[in-house]
Amino acid sequence: MEQIYDVIVVGGGMAGVSAAVSAARLGCRTLLIEKNAMLGGLGTSGLMTMVMASRRWFSGLGKTLIDSLIAQGDARIIDDYPVKDYQRIPFDGEAMKRALDSLLLSSGAELLLYSHITGIEKENGKITALRVNGGEGDFRVTAKLFIDATGDGQLAYYAGEDYDIGDDSGNVQAPTMTAYYCGIDFDRYEAFLKTYEGKGDGIPKVNMIRELAPKAVADGVLSVCDLHHPGIFRISPCFNVGVMNAGHIYGAECISPKGLTEATIAGRKMAKEYLDFYRRYVPGFEHAYMTNTCSTLGLRETRRIRGRYITTFEDKASYRKFEDAVMRFDGGAVSDVHASSAAREAYDAYYKLFTAREGLREDDWAELPYRSLLADRTENLLLAGRCVSADRKTQGQLRIMGYCFMMGQASGTAAAVSVRSGELPGEIDMHTLQYQLEKDGMEI
């Protein structure tokens, strides 16, 4: 089996779907390759069925999709989210799977699920083909352009691109195992949370965890005192179902099969511990039960590819503008970099960065330059999503689902402009790209 395409996107998360749809809608023969059984990445197989998005700067194809889910009752906006700059949008996971299938296939893009990239062929600074393994064995696919939306930067890694992992010691933001819990009396739970208002400098949920987590460790209910336990979020006010972003798996090694295996097993154990924790200490959970854990571990950070430009935290903090900007995102000296260890000082550093509000501008934005979506050594490779070329603190903000939709749209549109013009991605006219993005609903 050997097919020739204009654009091949590897990775079917929110960034990958957005990239493939954008390229296909603009006339490119496009293929999306995904190793799992579904599109959506952590939003579906990862059970994190809640989009986190900017309140002001979420635009483009992803916002249109979410708005359609809200309109048909399959998603909702949580208006009382205490983090001023962001909104949480829980959605029905099965509805999202169907919506992504329809969105992709109606664009004209082709899809291969259950397909693993095993290597590449590269000549004269360009990828010429991908080696893929599927149920019928190995095969090759070729294209003019490729987009790495794997999250881990797998395609860029195969292509020999430089990258960074984690902090200066290689420690990554701890992943979590997401799980669904049913049988919850949310009225009693929310009433209990209100008893923690004013008991500390955090929101009620944070104050509750700070008090109860150490007690649970002392009682032998929890094995780790995770002061940054993200908690549980109600999917719909009509049902007693919640998604639990269970405790962090500190010390996880998130690239190797061995490390991922160990982290996944530890995460499943931890998901049960947190069910026991809520049943024992939190009213409303007496009859709760766990229905399932995610099949894709909730990774926050692995490879950050060093592209043509590495967008820095100083760029973000200073609301820097770029001539080759392809999207807006929230600026200011704030980020969501989860701790790598359970040490109190690591949590305090996370909390200080996450709650930093000095110098924030209500009506201003940072910009992501197009060069941060361009691989440095591979002329026909673009990046989208978690592996974007950004430093650690900036990636900590850009990795959320809302921005992944937008990065994918920018890369897919750039690929289409490149194919139509016959120029390499790094040589295309920026005004043409920016005009097309704005025409398709992105704010530049």
VOPAGU-2260 file (C-alpha; in pm, 1 decimal, decimal comma):
REM VOPAGU-2260
SITE   aa  ch    i         X         Y         Z
SITE  MET   A    0       0,0       0,0       0,0
SITE  GLU   A    1     156,5     330,9    -107,9
SITE  GLN   A    2     -35,1     655,3    -144,1
SITE  ILE   A    3      80,8    1006,6    -234,1
SITE  TYR   A    4     -73,3    1307,5     -55,7
SITE  ASP   A    5     -27,5    1682,1     -41,1
SITE  VAL   A    6     -30,6    1684,9     339,6
SITE  ILE   A    7       1,9    1411,2     600,4
SITE  VAL   A    8     -81,8    1489,9     961,5
SITE  VAL   A    9      42,3    1251,0    1230,0
SITE  GLY   A   10    -157,4    1254,1    1552,3
SITE  GLY   A   11    -536,2    1279,0    1580,9
SITE  GLY   A   12    -576,6    1494,7    1890,0
SITE  MET   A   13    -744,3    1834,2    1876,6
SITE  ALA   A   14    -440,4    1990,4    1707,3
SITE  GLY   A   15    -413,0    1713,7    1449,2
SITE  VAL   A   16    -782,0    1715,7    1357,7
SITE  SER   A   17    -779,0    2091,8    1323,4
SITE  ALA   A   18    -467,4    2078,8    1103,8
SITE  ALA   A   19    -604,7    1809,3     875,0
SITE  VAL   A   20    -945,5    1974,2     837,3
SITE  SER   A   21    -788,9    2312,1     762,6
SITE  ALA   A   22    -560,5    2170,3     492,8
SITE  ALA   A   23    -834,3    1958,0     334,4
SITE  ARG   A   24   -1089,2    2240,1     323,0
SITE  LEU   A   25    -838,2    2444,7     125,9
SITE  GLY   A   26    -808,9    2178,6    -141,4
SITE  CYS   A   27    -518,4    1962,6     -23,8
SITE  ARG   A   28    -531,2    1586,9     -50,0
SITE  THR   A   29    -482,8    1519,3     319,1
SITE  LEU   A   30    -429,6    1210,8     532,7
SITE  LEU   A   31    -454,0    1197,4     912,0
SITE  ILE   A   32    -278,9     906,0    1084,2
SITE  GLU   A   33    -375,9     817,9    1442,6
SITE  LYS   A   34    -245,3     527,0    1650,2
SITE  ASN   A   35    -555,9     490,3    1867,8
SITE  ALA   A   36    -915,1     392,7    1791,8
SITE  MET   A   37   -1054,8     745,6    1796,6
SITE  LEU   A   38    -985,0    1109,1    1731,2
SITE  GLY   A   39    -962,3    1365,1    2008,2
SITE  GLY   A   40    -656,6    1252,7    2203,1
SITE  LEU   A   41    -678,6    1335,0    2572,4
SITE  GLY   A   42   -1025,2    1481,7    2514,9
SITE  THR   A   43   -1166,4    1139,3    2426,4
SITE  SER   A   44    -938,4     839,9    2488,3
SITE  GLY   A   45    -780,8    1039,8    2772,4
SITE  LEU   A   46   -1126,6    1101,0    2929,7
SITE  MET   A   47   -1040,2    1467,8    2992,9
SITE  THR   A   48   -1380,4    1560,1    2855,9
SITE  MET   A   49   -1348,7    1927,5    2932,9
SITE  VAL   A   50   -1197,0    2190,0    2707,2
SITE  MET   A   51    -989,6    2450,6    2883,8
SITE  ALA   A   52    -988,0    2765,5    2672,7
SITE  SER   A   53    -911,6    3134,3    2692,1
SITE  ARG   A   54   -1213,9    3347,3    2774,0
SITE  ARG   A   55   -1106,8    3613,7    2523,5
SITE  TRP   A   56    -872,4    3462,7    2264,9
SITE  PHE   A   57   -1023,0    3123,5    2176,3
SITE  SER   A   58   -1110,2    3151,2    1806,4
SITE  GLY   A   59   -1129,5    2962,5    1481,0
SITE  LEU   A   60   -1234,9    2613,0    1389,9
SITE  GLY   A   61   -1216,8    2476,0    1744,9
SITE  LYS   A   62   -1445,0    2742,2    1886,0
SITE  THR   A   63   -1696,1    2678,4    1606,8
SITE  LEU   A   64   -1695,0    2307,7    1694,8
SITE  ILE   A   65   -1741,5    2372,2    2066,5
SITE  ASP   A   66   -2016,7    2625,6    2001,6
SITE  SER   A   67   -2203,0    2364,1    1796,4
SITE  LEU   A   68   -2175,2    2110,3    2079,9
SITE  ILE   A   69   -2307,4    2368,8    2325,6
SITE  ALA   A   70   -2597,2    2451,0    2093,3
SITE  GLN   A   71   -2705,9    2087,0    2073,5
SITE  GLY   A   72   -2674,2    2033,0    2450,9
SITE  ASP   A   73   -2358,6    1820,8    2441,7
SITE  ALA   A   74   -2131,6    2078,0    2610,4
SITE  ARG   A   75   -2164,2    2370,7    2848,9
SITE  ILE   A   76   -1955,4    2657,3    2982,3
SITE  ILE   A   77   -1884,6    2666,2    3355,1
SITE  ASP   A   78   -1926,9    3037,1    3423,6
SITE  ASP   A   79   -1799,9    3034,9    3781,9
SITE  TYR   A   80   -1451,6    2903,6    3706,1
SITE  PRO   A   81   -1234,4    3099,1    3952,3
SITE  VAL   A   82    -940,4    3149,2    3714,8
SITE  LYS   A   83   -1042,1    3476,7    3554,6
SITE  ASP   A   84    -867,4    3434,9    3219,9
SITE  TYR   A   85    -990,7    3085,6    3132,3
SITE  GLN   A   86   -1313,3    2894,1    3096,1
SITE  ARG   A   87   -1393,7    2528,4    3142,9
SITE  ILE   A   88   -1622,8    2363,1    2891,0
SITE  PRO   A   89   -1725,7    2006,6    2989,7
SITE  PHE   A   90   -1857,7    1799,5    2699,8
SITE  ASP   A   91   -2010,2    1461,1    2628,3
SITE  GLY   A   92   -1721,5    1239,5    2520,5
SITE  GLU   A   93   -1923,1    1027,2    2278,3
SITE  ALA   A   94   -2071,4    1337,3    2117,6
SITE  MET   A   95   -1719,7    1475,9    2074,4
SITE  LYS   A   96   -1602,1    1153,8    1904,7
SITE  ARG   A   97   -1887,8    1170,4    1656,5
SITE  ALA   A   98   -1837,2    1542,5    1597,6
SITE  LEU   A   99   -1466,4    1498,9    1524,9
SITE  ASP   A  100   -1534,3    1206,0    1289,3
SITE  SER   A  101   -1789,2    1412,4    1100,2
SITE  LEU   A  102   -1574,1    1725,8    1095,1
SITE  LEU   A  103   -1274,3    1542,9     954,7
SITE  LEU   A  104   -1447,6    1326,9     696,9
SITE  SER   A  105   -1675,5    1605,2     570,9
SITE  SER   A  106   -1363,9    1814,9     501,9
SITE  GLY   A  107   -1248,0    1557,6     247,5
SITE  ALA   A  108    -950,4    1442,2     453,9
SITE  GLU   A  109    -875,9    1070,6     474,5
SITE  LEU   A  110    -827,7     893,1     805,2
SITE  LEU   A  111    -628,6     592,8     922,6
SITE  LEU   A  112    -684,1     480,9    1280,7
SITE  TYR   A  113    -491,0     193,5    1442,9
SITE  SER   A  114    -181,5     303,7    1249,2
SITE  HIS   A  115     162,6     358,4    1403,8
SITE  ILE   A  116     449,0     557,6    1254,5
SITE  THR   A  117     760,6     340,7    1275,3
SITE  GLY   A  118    1006,7     566,8    1094,4
SITE  ILE   A  119    1063,8     812,4     813,5
SITE  GLU   A  120    1262,9     850,3     494,3
SITE  LYS   A  121    1441,9    1180,8     453,4
SITE  GLU   A  122    1652,1    1328,3     173,2
SITE  ASN   A  123    1808,4    1672,0     127,3
SITE  GLY   A  124    1643,1    1816,3     435,4
SITE  LYS   A  125    1293,5    1692,5     350,7
SITE  ILE   A  126    1082,5    1400,9     466,1
SITE  THR   A  127     997,4    1194,7     160,0
SITE  ALA   A  128     790,6     914,8     314,0
SITE  LEU   A  129     658,4     770,9     638,4
SITE  ARG   A  130     683,3     407,4     736,1
SITE  VAL   A  131     360,4     294,4     898,5
SITE  ASN   A  132     248,7     -24,7    1068,9
SITE  GLY   A  133    -114,1    -138,6    1066,8
SITE  GLY   A  134    -316,7    -455,4    1088,1
SITE  GLU   A  135    -206,4    -567,7     742,8
SITE  GLY   A  136     161,8    -511,5     810,1
SITE  ASP   A  137     401,3    -233,3     711,0
SITE  PHE   A  138     341,9      22,1     437,5
SITE  ARG   A  139     467,8     359,8     312,4
SITE  VAL   A  140     287,9     688,9     258,9
SITE  THR   A  141     435,5     993,9      90,4
SITE  ALA   A  142     344,1    1361,4      79,8
SITE  LYS   A  143     473,2    1703,8      -6,5
SITE  LEU   A  144     431,4    1830,3     351,6
SITE  PHE   A  145     400,9    1676,3     697,7
SITE  ILE   A  146     256,3    1804,9    1024,4
SITE  ASP   A  147     367,7    1666,6    1361,5
SITE  ALA   A  148      66,1    1675,3    1594,5
SITE  THR   A  149     174,8    1375,0    1802,7
SITE  GLY   A  150     214,7    1571,2    2125,1
SITE  ASP   A  151     545,9    1395,3    2186,0
SITE  GLY   A  152     710,0    1540,1    1874,6
SITE  GLN   A  153     755,3    1186,3    1745,6
SITE  LEU   A  154     777,1    1278,1    1377,7
SITE  ALA   A  155    1022,6    1561,9    1445,8
SITE  TYR   A  156    1228,8    1325,4    1660,3
SITE  TYR   A  157    1249,6    1075,0    1375,0
SITE  ALA   A  158    1352,0    1361,1    1146,6
SITE  GLY   A  159    1647,3    1447,7    1370,4
SITE  GLU   A  160    1514,9    1774,4    1511,5
SITE  ASP   A  161    1659,0    1907,2    1837,2
SITE  TYR   A  162    1430,9    1915,0    2138,9
SITE  ASP   A  163    1406,4    1978,1    2512,8
SITE  ILE   A  164    1230,3    1769,2    2776,1
SITE  GLY   A  165    1107,9    1909,0    3105,9
SITE  ASP   A  166    1319,2    2131,6    3328,4
SITE  ASP   A  167    1696,9    2161,5    3333,6
SITE  SER   A  168    1717,7    1816,3    3495,9
SITE  GLY   A  169    1473,6    1654,2    3254,1
SITE  ASN   A  170    1188,6    1638,8    3507,4
SITE  VAL   A  171     849,9    1679,4    3338,5
SITE  GLN   A  172     518,8    1806,1    3464,5
SITE  ALA   A  173     361,0    1508,9    3637,7
SITE  PRO   A  174      89,9    1330,6    3435,8
SITE  THR   A  175    -244,2    1223,0    3577,7
SITE  MET   A  176    -482,9     932,4    3529,0
SITE  THR   A  177    -832,1    1054,7    3447,8
SITE  ALA   A  178   -1135,6     854,0    3559,8
SITE  TYR   A  179   -1514,9     871,8    3554,8
SITE  TYR   A  180   -1709,1     851,3    3880,9
SITE  CYS   A  181   -2086,1     809,8    3907,8
SITE  GLY   A  182   -2342,8     811,3    4186,7
SITE  ILE   A  183   -2230,2    1149,4    4324,4
SITE  ASP   A  184   -2464,2    1381,7    4512,7
SITE  PHE   A  185   -2325,1    1707,5    4375,7
SITE  ASP   A  186   -2557,3    1925,0    4585,8
SITE  ARG   A  187   -2409,0    1785,5    4906,1
SITE  TYR   A  188   -2058,0    1803,1    4766,3
SITE  GLU   A  189   -2092,2    2167,6    4664,1
SITE  ALA   A  190   -2244,5    2254,1    5002,6
SITE  PHE   A  191   -1946,0    2088,3    5169,8
SITE  LEU   A  192   -1702,3    2287,3    4955,9
SITE  LYS   A  193   -1861,5    2611,3    5074,2
SITE  THR   A  194   -1750,9    2531,6    5428,3
SITE  TYR   A  195   -1394,6    2588,4    5305,5
SITE  GLU   A  196   -1454,5    2942,1    5181,0
SITE  GLY   A  197   -1216,9    3171,6    5363,9
SITE  LYS   A  198   -1018,3    2884,4    5515,4
SITE  GLY   A  199    -696,0    2983,2    5348,1
SITE  ASP   A  200    -586,5    3189,4    5049,6
SITE  GLY   A  201    -711,2    2941,2    4787,6
SITE  ILE   A  202   -1049,2    2862,6    4639,4
SITE  PRO   A  203   -1264,8    2623,7    4848,2
SITE  LYS   A  204   -1150,8    2310,9    4660,4
SITE  VAL   A  205    -785,4    2402,3    4710,2
SITE  ASN   A  206    -840,0    2470,7    5079,2
SITE  MET   A  207   -1020,8    2136,6    5116,0
SITE  ILE   A  208    -732,2    1941,8    4960,7
SITE  ARG   A  209    -474,7    2124,5    5171,5
SITE  GLU   A  210    -656,5    2014,3    5484,4
SITE  LEU   A  211    -772,9    1664,8    5391,4
SITE  ALA   A  212    -485,6    1526,7    5180,8
SITE  PRO   A  213    -230,6    1516,7    5467,1
SITE  LYS   A  214    -494,1    1353,7    5688,1
SITE  ALA   A  215    -566,0    1089,5    5422,3
SITE  VAL   A  216    -196,3    1004,1    5394,7
SITE  ALA   A  217    -170,9     973,0    5772,2
SITE  ASP   A  218    -478,5     746,8    5768,9
SITE  GLY   A  219    -331,2     527,6    5495,2
SITE  VAL   A  220    -598,1     617,6    5238,8
SITE  LEU   A  221    -364,5     803,1    5000,1
SITE  SER   A  222      -8,7     696,3    4926,8
SITE  VAL   A  223     105,0    1045,9    4822,5
SITE  CYS   A  224      18,7    1385,3    4967,1
SITE  ASP   A  225     -67,1    1569,0    4646,7
SITE  LEU   A  226    -159,1    1924,5    4739,1
SITE  HIS   A  227    -225,9    1987,9    4371,0
SITE  HIS   A  228    -493,4    1722,9    4328,6
SITE  PRO   A  229    -702,3    1876,4    4044,2
SITE  GLY   A  230   -1031,5    1740,8    4175,8
SITE  ILE   A  231   -1357,6    1642,2    4009,9
SITE  PHE   A  232   -1568,4    1826,5    3753,0
SITE  ARG   A  233   -1934,5    1760,5    3678,8
SITE  ILE   A  234   -1996,5    1670,1    3315,7
SITE  SER   A  235   -2360,7    1782,2    3304,7
SITE  PRO   A  236   -2599,8    1928,9    3564,0
SITE  CYS   A  237   -2851,1    1667,3    3450,1
SITE  PHE   A  238   -2644,3    1366,6    3562,9
SITE  ASN   A  239   -2448,6    1257,4    3870,3
SITE  VAL   A  240   -2132,4    1186,6    3669,5
SITE  GLY   A  241   -1798,9    1354,6    3725,5
SITE  VAL   A  242   -1458,0    1338,8    3561,5
SITE  MET   A  243   -1178,2    1301,1    3813,2
SITE  ASN   A  244    -834,4    1426,4    3717,1
SITE  ALA   A  245    -685,4    1201,3    3983,2
SITE  GLY   A  246    -360,3    1264,4    4165,9
SITE  HIS   A  247     -32,9    1342,2    3995,1
SITE  ILE   A  248     205,4    1056,9    3916,9
SITE  TYR   A  249     522,3    1221,4    4039,3
SITE  GLY   A  250     856,0    1103,3    3906,5
SITE  ALA   A  251     701,2     954,5    3592,6
SITE  GLU   A  252     924,5     904,1    3290,9
SITE  CYS   A  253     692,1     987,2    3005,2
SITE  ILE   A  254     876,1     895,8    2683,1
SITE  SER   A  255     989,2     533,3    2710,0
SITE  PRO   A  256     746,6     237,9    2697,1
SITE  LYS   A  257     880,6     122,1    3034,1
SITE  GLY   A  258     823,9     459,5    3195,2
SITE  LEU   A  259     477,0     495,3    3048,4
SITE  THR   A  260     384,4     144,5    3157,0
SITE  GLU   A  261     489,0     211,8    3515,4
SITE  ALA   A  262     310,8     548,8    3521,9
SITE  THR   A  263     -11,9     406,2    3379,3
SITE  ILE   A  264     -25,1     123,0    3631,8
SITE  ALA   A  265      48,9     366,5    3914,8
SITE  GLY   A  266    -223,2     598,4    3784,4
SITE  ARG   A  267    -488,8     328,1    3787,6
SITE  LYS   A  268    -397,8     247,0    4147,7
SITE  MET   A  269    -416,0     614,2    4236,6
SITE  ALA   A  270    -759,0     654,8    4075,3
SITE  LYS   A  271    -892,3     390,4    4317,8
SITE  GLU   A  272    -720,9     562,5    4609,4
SITE  TYR   A  273    -901,1     885,6    4527,0
SITE  LEU   A  274   -1235,1     707,8    4507,8
SITE  ASP   A  275   -1168,0     582,0    4861,1
SITE  PHE   A  276   -1057,1     930,4    4965,6
SITE  TYR   A  277   -1377,6    1098,2    4849,4
SITE  ARG   A  278   -1598,3     825,4    4990,5
SITE  ARG   A  279   -1436,0     856,6    5332,3
SITE  TYR   A  280   -1393,7    1231,8    5376,4
SITE  VAL   A  281   -1625,7    1415,7    5139,2
SITE  PRO   A  282   -2007,2    1425,1    5175,6
SITE  GLY   A  283   -2195,7    1332,7    4858,7
SITE  PHE   A  284   -1958,1    1051,3    4762,0
SITE  GLU   A  285   -2082,5     779,7    4996,4
SITE  HIS   A  286   -2236,7     583,2    4708,0
SITE  ALA   A  287   -1998,0     691,2    4433,4
SITE  TYR   A  288   -1832,6     431,7    4211,4
SITE  MET   A  289   -1568,7     439,5    3940,6
SITE  THR   A  290   -1686,4     333,2    3596,0
SITE  ASN   A  291   -1358,3     349,4    3402,0
SITE  THR   A  292   -1014,0     504,0    3375,0
SITE  CYS   A  293    -865,7     656,5    3062,9
SITE  SER   A  294    -690,0     450,1    2798,1
SITE  THR   A  295    -445,2     732,9    2719,8
SITE  LEU   A  296    -245,3     867,8    3013,6
SITE  GLY   A  297    -283,1    1241,3    3072,7
SITE  LEU   A  298      59,3    1364,2    2965,2
SITE  ARG   A  299     134,4    1734,7    3001,0
SITE  GLU   A  300     489,4    1752,3    2880,6
SITE  THR   A  301     739,1    1548,1    2685,9
SITE  ARG   A  302     943,1    1681,2    2391,0
SITE  ARG   A  303     936,0    2048,7    2302,4
SITE  ILE   A  304    1081,6    2075,7    1954,5
SITE  ARG   A  305    1334,4    2352,7    1890,2
SITE  GLY   A  306    1186,5    2513,8    1580,8
SITE  ARG   A  307    1284,9    2818,6    1377,1
SITE  TYR   A  308    1192,7    3032,8    1678,9
SITE  ILE   A  309    1140,7    2932,8    2042,5
SITE  THR   A  310     861,6    3145,7    2185,5
SITE  THR   A  311     975,1    3253,3    2531,5
SITE  PHE   A  312     802,7    3330,6    2858,0
SITE  GLU   A  313     934,2    3685,9    2824,1
SITE  ASP   A  314     748,4    3709,6    2491,8
SITE  LYS   A  315     431,9    3596,9    2666,3
SITE  ALA   A  316     479,0    3807,7    2980,4
SITE  SER   A  317     544,7    4125,2    2778,9
SITE  TYR   A  318     254,9    4067,9    2534,6
SITE  ARG   A  319     498,8    4070,0    2244,0
SITE  LYS   A  320     362,3    4109,6    1892,0
SITE  PHE   A  321     516,5    3944,5    1584,1
SITE  GLU   A  322     495,2    4026,6    1214,7
SITE  ASP   A  323     443,5    3656,5    1144,6
SITE  ALA   A  324     181,5    3605,9    1417,8
SITE  VAL   A  325     -69,2    3325,0    1354,8
SITE  MET   A  326    -276,7    3337,1    1675,0
SITE  ARG   A  327    -342,7    3527,4    1993,1
SITE  PHE   A  328    -310,3    3379,4    2339,9
SITE  ASP   A  329    -323,3    3507,0    2696,6
SITE  GLY   A  330     -16,8    3705,2    2793,2
SITE  GLY   A  331     122,0    3803,2    3129,9
SITE  ALA   A  332     363,4    3636,7    3370,1
SITE  VAL   A  333     132,1    3345,4    3452,0
SITE  SER   A  334     144,6    2981,4    3346,1
SITE  ASP   A  335      13,2    2635,7    3433,6
SITE  VAL   A  336     332,8    2436,5    3485,2
SITE  HIS   A  337     244,0    2144,2    3711,0
SITE  ALA   A  338     505,0    2034,5    3962,7
SITE  SER   A  339     736,3    1739,8    3899,8
SITE  SER   A  340     744,2    1626,5    4262,2
SITE  ALA   A  341     514,5    1615,2    4563,4
SITE  ALA   A  342     745,3    1840,0    4767,3
SITE  ARG   A  343     569,4    2136,3    4927,2
SITE  GLU   A  344     813,0    2381,8    4773,9
SITE  ALA   A  345     738,7    2241,7    4425,7
SITE  TYR   A  346     366,2    2291,1    4481,0
SITE  ASP   A  347     422,0    2643,2    4615,2
SITE  ALA   A  348     624,6    2732,2    4304,0
SITE  TYR   A  349     343,3    2600,9    4081,6
SITE  TYR   A  350      77,5    2789,4    4276,9
SITE  LYS   A  351     273,3    3116,4    4271,3
SITE  LEU   A  352     316,4    3098,1    3892,7
SITE  PHE   A  353     -42,9    2987,9    3827,7
SITE  THR   A  354    -193,6    3267,0    4037,6
SITE  ALA   A  355      43,4    3545,4    3924,7
SITE  ARG   A  356    -173,2    3838,8    3823,9
SITE  GLU   A  357      62,9    4134,3    3848,2
SITE  GLY   A  358      72,9    4337,6    3530,2
SITE  LEU   A  359    -203,8    4144,6    3354,0
SITE  ARG   A  360    -379,0    4341,1    3082,0
SITE  GLU   A  361    -749,5    4280,5    3032,9
SITE  ASP   A  362    -763,6    4369,7    2663,4
SITE  ASP   A  363    -419,1    4272,4    2538,7
SITE  TRP   A  364    -273,3    3948,0    2416,4
SITE  ALA   A  365      48,8    3767,3    2337,1
SITE  GLU   A  366     110,2    3629,8    1988,8
SITE  LEU   A  367     251,6    3301,6    1863,0
SITE  PRO   A  368     486,4    3353,8    1567,9
SITE  TYR   A  369     458,1    3124,0    1268,9
SITE  ARG   A  370     826,5    3035,2    1307,3
SITE  SER   A  371     741,4    2842,1    1626,6
SITE  LEU   A  372     539,1    2604,1    1409,0
SITE  LEU   A  373     827,4    2542,5    1167,0
SITE  ALA   A  374    1078,8    2263,3    1221,6
SITE  ASP   A  375    1433,4    2393,7    1209,8
SITE  ARG   A  376    1613,7    2123,8    1009,0
SITE  THR   A  377    1332,9    1971,4     805,5
SITE  GLU   A  378    1201,3    2200,7     532,8
SITE  ASN   A  379     864,2    2033,9     481,8
SITE  LEU   A  380     768,8    1969,5     845,8
SITE  LEU   A  381     533,2    2181,8    1057,0
SITE  LEU   A  382     445,4    2145,8    1426,1
SITE  ALA   A  383     112,7    2169,9    1605,4
SITE  GLY   A  384       4,0    2121,0    1965,2
SITE  ARG   A  385     199,5    2020,7    2273,0
SITE  CYS   A  386     533,1    1979,6    2091,1
SITE  VAL   A  387     530,5    2343,8    1970,4
SITE  SER   A  388     860,5    2532,9    1973,4
SITE  ALA   A  389     826,9    2721,8    2301,9
SITE  ASP   A  390    1005,4    2731,5    2633,5
SITE  ARG   A  391     869,0    2539,3    2927,9
SITE  LYS   A  392     658,2    2810,2    3090,4
SITE  THR   A  393     505,0    2915,8    2760,9
SITE  GLN   A  394     429,4    2555,1    2664,0
SITE  GLY   A  395     260,2    2519,7    3003,8
SITE  GLN   A  396      -3,7    2760,4    2875,2
SITE  LEU   A  397     -18,6    2666,6    2506,8
SITE  ARG   A  398     -74,8    2295,0    2574,6
SITE  ILE   A  399    -441,7    2339,1    2673,7
SITE  MET   A  400    -704,8    2210,7    2428,5
SITE  GLY   A  401    -834,4    2546,8    2313,1
SITE  TYR   A  402    -492,2    2659,9    2197,9
SITE  CYS   A  403    -414,8    2318,4    2044,5
SITE  PHE   A  404    -716,0    2362,8    1815,1
SITE  MET   A  405    -574,4    2699,8    1710,8
SITE  MET   A  406    -216,4    2582,1    1654,9
SITE  GLY   A  407    -349,2    2298,1    1442,0
SITE  GLN   A  408    -552,9    2535,9    1227,9
SITE  ALA   A  409    -249,5    2760,5    1179,7
SITE  SER   A  410     -25,5    2471,5    1070,4
SITE  GLY   A  411    -287,0    2314,4     843,9
SITE  THR   A  412    -363,2    2645,8     677,5
SITE  ALA   A  413       7,5    2716,2     628,3
SITE  ALA   A  414      49,9    2375,2     468,5
SITE  ALA   A  415    -230,9    2451,9     223,7
SITE  VAL   A  416     -83,6    2791,9     137,0
SITE  SER   A  417     250,0    2619,5      77,2
SITE  VAL   A  418      97,9    2354,2    -151,1
SITE  ARG   A  419     -98,6    2610,1    -352,0
SITE  SER   A  420     200,6    2841,3    -400,6
SITE  GLY   A  421     457,8    2568,6    -460,6
SITE  GLU   A  422     679,5    2730,6    -195,8
SITE  LEU   A  423     826,8    2564,3     110,6
SITE  PRO   A  424     644,4    2636,2     439,7
SITE  GLY   A  425     925,7    2864,5     551,9
SITE  GLU   A  426     901,0    3072,4     235,1
SITE  ILE   A  427     528,0    3140,0     203,6
SITE  ASP   A  428     384,5    3491,2     204,3
SITE  MET   A  429     277,1    3576,7     558,5
SITE  HIS   A  430       3,3    3816,6     450,8
SITE  THR   A  431    -156,7    3536,8     248,7
SITE  LEU   A  432    -145,8    3302,0     548,7
SITE  GLN   A  433    -277,4    3561,1     792,8
SITE  TYR   A  434    -555,2    3666,4     554,6
SITE  GLN   A  435    -669,8    3304,5     517,1
SITE  LEU   A  436    -661,9    3243,7     893,2
SITE  GLU   A  437    -869,1    3555,2     959,7
SITE  LYS   A  438   -1109,3    3458,5     683,6
SITE  ASP   A  439   -1155,2    3121,9     856,8
SITE  GLY   A  440   -1231,4    3279,6    1195,4
SITE  MET   A  441    -894,7    3308,5    1365,5
SITE  GLU   A  442    -805,4    3632,8    1541,5
SITE  ILE   A  443    -457,3    3750,6    1446,4
